[in-house]
Amino acid sequence: MKAATEAEAKVADDTTPPAVSDGRRDEIRDELSDLDEQERAAVEALGEAQEELARIQADKREVIDELLGNSVQPDALELTPAMADEAINALRAEFDKGADETQKAGYRVQEGMDFAAVEAKLRATENEEQLKAVYRMVKAGSCPAVVCEEGGRYCIAETFGQILSERANCVYDRKAERQVGRENCNGNAVTQSQKMGVPLMERSIAKAHIVQFPDSNQHCYDYIQATAEERERGRAPCVYRYGGGAAVILGDAYGHGDYQGWRGALWI
């Protein structure tokens, strides 16, 4: 019986974990702290890698769409009657301005147009996407205005003054964006305008309806629609407004800065 008790005590001694010294305990704490830091760094790197993968996949889809001749689709929008009214009321407010007031705002309009005809077109079922685009312009603060009529169609152009901050520092297209690096610019004008459902402004509209600011301290430099040949050569036009006048000039598609944005216009 005594022998059995001694054996049990020996087994108990053998299964008892060895004690850790105070010095080793401190070393373990340091090791755990280091491992925690490594774990945090690995999780952060994983998140960055996932973001980079998502960016690459999005770029790949855009390039494939470009190859297939598909444009970026506008952001989804469920247009309510109240939103439709807001867009049309904003257009009407601009339409009701006199020639002197619009000139002071930096644009000119064709006389003799009928806003009722514009509203009827916008509220037509087949023009719902155009009405959504007008609503997006209103919410972006780009001051859309009916500037002219041609063959029963109306042109609604962005008439904002100085560069919109959300568009500042953009390049012209994806090709230019890849050239300067996504991290060095605020996207590109072509993709941004497509997401709004608003084509970049045509040269003829810019030349006919965008005029100089009366205030010499105001200026803007906005990309407008380039030809296929210009894009192939890495060039893109801008409507340039400054104290002394307004002009359409041709520059590099990779040009960007706080002064650089884009301007759109659509036909209904």
Secondary structure as UniProt FT lines:
FT   HELIX           2..15
FT   HELIX           22..68
FT   HELIX           81..95
FT   HELIX           99..104
FT   TURN            105..106
FT   TURN            111..112
FT   HELIX           115..123
FT   HELIX           125..127
FT   HELIX           128..140
FT   STRAND          144..150
FT   TURN            151..152
FT   STRAND          153..158
FT   TURN            165..169
FT   HELIX           174..180
FT   HELIX           182..184
FT   HELIX           189..196
FT   HELIX           203..209
FT   TURN            216..217
FT   STRAND          220..223
FT   HELIX           228..232
FT   TURN            233..234
FT   STRAND          235..242
FT   TURN            243..244
FT   STRAND          245..252
FT   TURN            253..254
FT   TURN            258..259
FT   STRAND          260..262
FT   STRAND          264..267
//
